Structures are given as structure tokens and as C-alpha cells.
Amino acid sequence: MHILLVGAGLSGAVIARKLAEAGHRATVIDGRDHIAGNCHTERDPETGVMVHRYGPHIFHTDDEEVWDYVQGFMRFMPYKNRVKTTSQGAVYSLPVNLHTINQFYGRTMRPDEARAFIEEQADTSIEEPQTFEEQALRFVGPDLYEAFFKGYTEKQWGCSPTELPASILKRLPLRFNYDDNYFSHRFQGMPEHGYTEMVSRILDHPGIEVHLQTWFDPAAAGEYDHVFYSGALDGYFGYALGRLGYRTLDFKRFTYDGDYQGCAVMNYGDRQVPYTRITEHKHFSPWETHEKSTCYEEYSRACTPEDEPFYPIRLVDEKALLADYIARAEETEGVTFVGRLGTYRYLDMDRTIREALDTVAAYLSDTAQGRAPRAFYQPPMG
Ligand SMILES: Cc1cc2nc3c(=O)[nH]c(=O)nc-3n(C[C@H](O)[C@H](O)[C@H](O)COP(=O)(O)OP(=O)(O)OC[C@H]3O[C@@H](n4cnc5c(N)ncnc54)[C@H](O)[C@@H]3O)c2cc1C
């Protein structure tokens, strides 16, 4: 079969590779002038630092098969994500842990004392928190909420935490020990030569052709036996029902002679600082030496039709529109929607690879048994 993959990000690359290994021809197109999608890394021409053009990407997973899969293409260097935040005139460790709590309150509490102390701060009159703000007040109390969650969340989502569901905060951990490793997964690391080189190796197979600066034309779909589409779901239908809501990010680059902030990621919790964080990219490659440094200030705002979509909003209105697009997609033959844009979800890289591997296996099994391929192998709702 000759199959078209729209998008040369992780979804498109992993699916193309598996199809090619199964003996099919895979043509991969991407509208951008580079492969690797949003994980794209490149050397900053001025400083030589490997930068993550679309924001910081740290590989972390509990999925051993996915960990083995990526290492089949590139060595992963040890890397622990340790994030700091500047808030109310001081620097603290994230995620909120015993060090953060003791520093913030000027105390020397042990774990049990800190747990009891935080319970005293919590607003127990809120029995069933519905909003992000209620969830924070119920579990950490007003002081930590103001310092570490409120301003950052307002900047990130462009709305009040009273308008966001409680479920968003449920994902933010609060620790009563000194563990400041941002992720708690078993495997964590950085690809030695960057994500783009890793994706280039995944795509390096005689059965795969790649065409960049090539946008998908639905009229061309008929030339292929099947299409895997990792572009925006609403974009496939020409936004006919309206646009699914996204946040986009602006990055303001600056360089510095030396070490600007001493860590890779510094968040800014105060509302009056306009950016959410500063990333100093050379700290993602501690095995390299660079005198000069490249940093990005990161600003979050509503996504317009001209912008790159980053974070799906997925509140009540968006979910209703999503359901309508899903219904349309399910009526469309010959296309499978994949990846973060095709299924309108936030997906970490490990999850993206896991879903790509599962999708291609299910697709090959369906076609081998004469069944029609499905529009979605991963349900976009939920
Ligand atoms: C700011 C930010 C930080 C992140 N940090 C992490 C992290 O630390 N760790 C982690 O595991 N994950 C992280 N992620 C998630 C990671 O970026 C995704 O898991 C990954 O990019 C998903 O790959 P994909 O192939 O599905 O989508 P993408 O990478 O978005 O690839 C889709 C590709 O399709 C192309 N395309 C779209 N429409 C068309 C069209 N019509 N025609 C042609 N081409 C088209 C696009 O140009 C793009 O290159 C982060 C995401 C963001 C936004």
C-alpha cells in the first residue's frame, strides 16, 4: 500500500516507520520547513546552543517499551527536570515540596508537621471543589495558592482560576519531602543530539519519502490507499463548524554571556511579570560546554487563525464542538486522525509514541483482516 502521513512530528514519523518496516510505502508531508513537529530542536546560530524552538521538551515515561523504542534511535543522556519559580521577591523550588513550604513560611518543619500545618491552612468549608481556585484553597490554602498557582495560571490560561475546572489542579503534585524532581516517572532523559536528529533517524528508511513545506490538499488524498492525519482536526474540515480553542505561545529570544539564571526553567508566579517562564536552553544539555547562552521568555495568549496552536483548551464549549467534529471524522473514509492536533488533546511525547505504535498495529491488523480502518484508534473525548 502507499500511505500518506500528514505531519512529520513524532506521530507521523513513528507510524511511517512501522508501515515501512511492514513493507508499505510511506510519504510524509509537513507544511513547516523542518521535521519533528513541536519537539523540533536546532542549534542557535549565534551561541551554538541546542534550542527547543517550540518550548522546553523533557522526555519522561514509565513505559519501558517506549523508552527502549526511542533509545533504539538515539542515546538519551541523564537529565532531571528541576524547575524553580520566582514569586513575591524570592526564588523557590517546584513542584511545591517541603523545601518550598519551609522556605515560604520561614520554618523548619518535618514532613508530618508540614502536612498538619498545610491542613490548617486549607479551607475545609469547601467540601466538593468545582473550580481550580476552590481546589487550591481546599488543599493548599490562600498563601501558597497566591504565591505559586494563581498568577501563573491566569497568565497561562488567560482567565481567572475561578473559570477553570478543579481537574487541572489535581494534576499538580504537592510533596512533603525534599524531592524536587519535577516528574516522578521511572525514565527521564534528553536525546544527545536533539529531538530533530532522533526523528530524522526514525524517518531514515528506504520505504519513507519526506516532503517539507508541503501542506495537505484533501483533493490529493485519493491518490493514496490511506491517510494518517496529524494536523488539526477542525483544519481537516476547513473549520466548517468553527474553530476549536487553543492557547498559543510567543517566545522572545535573548542571549547572554555566561549563565543567565543557573537552571533550565525559571517560572514567574507574579501576575505583573508578563511572561510565564524563562527557559535557558544550554542547561538542557549539561554534557556540552557553551560560554554564551540562549534564553526564551515565554508568553501565553489566545490562539488566532494565524498562530501555531499549542495547548487545547477543552472546556465545556470546546468539548461540544469537538464532539461535532468527531462525528464528521467518523463519517469520513480513508483517513485516521492521530496525535495531539488530530485528536485535540495535550499529549506528552511518550504518550504520543505509545499511541502511534498502538494505532499502526491496530491499523495493520484491521487491513490484514479486511476490515475498514477507523477514523480514530485513540478516543479524543475524555
Ligand atoms: C510548550 C510545550 C511543551 C511541551 N513539553 C513537553 C515535555 O516536556 N515533555 C513531553 O513529553 N511532551 C511535551 N510536549 C508535548 C509534545 O510537543 C507532543 O507530545 C508532540 O509534539 C506530539 O507530536 P505530534 O506528532 O502528535 O504533533 P506535532 O509535533 O504538533 O506534529 C504535527 C505536525 O503536523 C504538521 N501539520 C499540521 N497540519 C498540517 C497540514 N495541514 N499539512 C501538512 N502538515 C501539517 C505540523 O506542521 C507539525 O509539524 C510539549 C508541548 C508543548 C506545546
The ligand as an SDF file (V2000), in Angstrom:
LIG
                    3D

 53 58  0  0  0  0  0  0  0  0999 V2000
    5.0780   24.1450   25.0750 C   0  0  0  0  0  0  0  0  0  0  0  0
    5.0500   22.6490   25.0450 C   0  0  0  0  0  0  0  0  0  0  0  0
    5.9230   21.9430   25.8340 C   0  0  0  0  0  0  0  0  0  0  0  0
    5.9330   20.5630   25.8190 C   0  0  0  0  0  0  0  0  0  0  0  0
    6.7990   19.9150   26.6400 N   0  0  0  0  0  0  0  0  0  0  0  0
    6.8110   18.5740   26.6440 C   0  0  0  0  0  0  0  0  0  0  0  0
    7.6860   17.8850   27.5380 C   0  0  0  0  0  0  0  0  0  0  0  0
    8.4600   18.4850   28.3030 O   0  0  0  0  0  0  0  0  0  0  0  0
    7.6560   16.5290   27.5240 N   0  0  0  0  0  0  0  0  0  0  0  0
    6.8240   15.8160   26.6940 C   0  0  0  0  0  0  0  0  0  0  0  0
    6.8500   14.5840   26.7290 O   0  0  0  0  0  0  0  0  0  0  0  0
    5.9880   16.4470   25.8340 N   0  0  0  0  0  0  0  0  0  0  0  0
    5.9660   17.8080   25.7880 C   0  0  0  0  0  0  0  0  0  0  0  0
    5.1130   18.4540   24.9300 N   0  0  0  0  0  0  0  0  0  0  0  0
    4.2600   17.6690   24.0180 C   0  0  0  0  0  0  0  0  0  0  0  0
    4.8980   17.3590   22.6450 C   0  0  0  0  0  0  0  0  0  0  0  0
    5.1620   18.5590   21.9490 O   0  0  0  0  0  0  0  0  0  0  0  0
    3.9320   16.4570   21.8490 C   0  0  0  0  0  0  0  0  0  0  0  0
    3.8200   15.2280   22.5180 O   0  0  0  0  0  0  0  0  0  0  0  0
    4.3590   16.1380   20.4200 C   0  0  0  0  0  0  0  0  0  0  0  0
    4.7360   17.2950   19.7260 O   0  0  0  0  0  0  0  0  0  0  0  0
    3.2070   15.4830   19.6600 C   0  0  0  0  0  0  0  0  0  0  0  0
    3.6310   15.0670   18.3860 O   0  0  0  0  0  0  0  0  0  0  0  0
    2.6180   15.0530   17.1440 P   0  0  0  0  0  0  0  0  0  0  0  0
    3.3520   14.4460   16.0200 O   0  0  0  0  0  0  0  0  0  0  0  0
    1.3260   14.4580   17.5600 O   0  0  0  0  0  0  0  0  0  0  0  0
    2.2880   16.5890   16.8690 O   0  0  0  0  0  0  0  0  0  0  0  0
    3.2400   17.8220   16.3140 P   0  0  0  0  0  0  0  0  0  0  0  0
    4.5520   17.7050   16.9500 O   0  0  0  0  0  0  0  0  0  0  0  0
    2.4230   19.0150   16.5140 O   0  0  0  0  0  0  0  0  0  0  0  0
    3.3650   17.4660   14.7760 O   0  0  0  0  0  0  0  0  0  0  0  0
    2.3400   17.7080   13.8430 C   0  0  0  0  0  0  0  0  0  0  0  0
    2.9660   18.2120   12.5540 C   0  0  0  0  0  0  0  0  0  0  0  0
    1.9600   18.2780   11.5570 O   0  0  0  0  0  0  0  0  0  0  0  0
    2.1980   19.3940   10.7240 C   0  0  0  0  0  0  0  0  0  0  0  0
    0.9250   19.7620   10.0980 N   0  0  0  0  0  0  0  0  0  0  0  0
   -0.2060   20.1720   10.7140 C   0  0  0  0  0  0  0  0  0  0  0  0
   -1.1800   20.3940    9.8030 N   0  0  0  0  0  0  0  0  0  0  0  0
   -0.6650   20.1110    8.5930 C   0  0  0  0  0  0  0  0  0  0  0  0
   -1.1880   20.1540    7.2610 C   0  0  0  0  0  0  0  0  0  0  0  0
   -2.4480   20.5100    7.0200 N   0  0  0  0  0  0  0  0  0  0  0  0
   -0.3610   19.8240    6.2260 N   0  0  0  0  0  0  0  0  0  0  0  0
    0.9310   19.4760    6.4680 C   0  0  0  0  0  0  0  0  0  0  0  0
    1.4740   19.3880    7.7310 N   0  0  0  0  0  0  0  0  0  0  0  0
    0.6870   19.7230    8.7620 C   0  0  0  0  0  0  0  0  0  0  0  0
    2.7080   20.4540   11.6820 C   0  0  0  0  0  0  0  0  0  0  0  0
    3.4830   21.4130   10.9710 O   0  0  0  0  0  0  0  0  0  0  0  0
    3.5550   19.6140   12.6540 C   0  0  0  0  0  0  0  0  0  0  0  0
    4.9150   19.6050   12.2640 O   0  0  0  0  0  0  0  0  0  0  0  0
    5.0450   19.8470   24.9670 C   0  0  0  0  0  0  0  0  0  0  0  0
    4.1570   20.5480   24.1650 C   0  0  0  0  0  0  0  0  0  0  0  0
    4.1380   21.9370   24.2080 C   0  0  0  0  0  0  0  0  0  0  0  0
    3.1310   22.6740   23.3770 C   0  0  0  0  0  0  0  0  0  0  0  0
  1  2  1  0
  2  3  1  0
  2 52  2  0
  3  4  2  0
  4  5  1  0
  4 50  1  0
  5  6  2  0
  6  7  1  0
  6 13  1  0
  7  8  2  0
  7  9  1  0
  9 10  1  0
 10 11  2  0
 10 12  1  0
 12 13  2  0
 13 14  1  0
 14 15  1  0
 14 50  1  0
 15 16  1  0
 16 17  1  0
 16 18  1  0
 18 19  1  0
 18 20  1  0
 20 21  1  0
 20 22  1  0
 22 23  1  0
 23 24  1  0
 24 25  2  0
 24 26  1  0
 24 27  1  0
 27 28  1  0
 28 29  2  0
 28 30  1  0
 28 31  1  0
 31 32  1  0
 32 33  1  0
 33 34  1  0
 33 48  1  0
 34 35  1  0
 35 36  1  0
 35 46  1  0
 36 37  1  0
 36 45  1  0
 37 38  2  0
 38 39  1  0
 39 40  1  0
 39 45  2  0
 40 41  1  0
 40 42  2  0
 42 43  1  0
 43 44  2  0
 44 45  1  0
 46 47  1  0
 46 48  1  0
 48 49  1  0
 50 51  2  0
 51 52  1  0
 52 53  1  0
M  END
$$$$
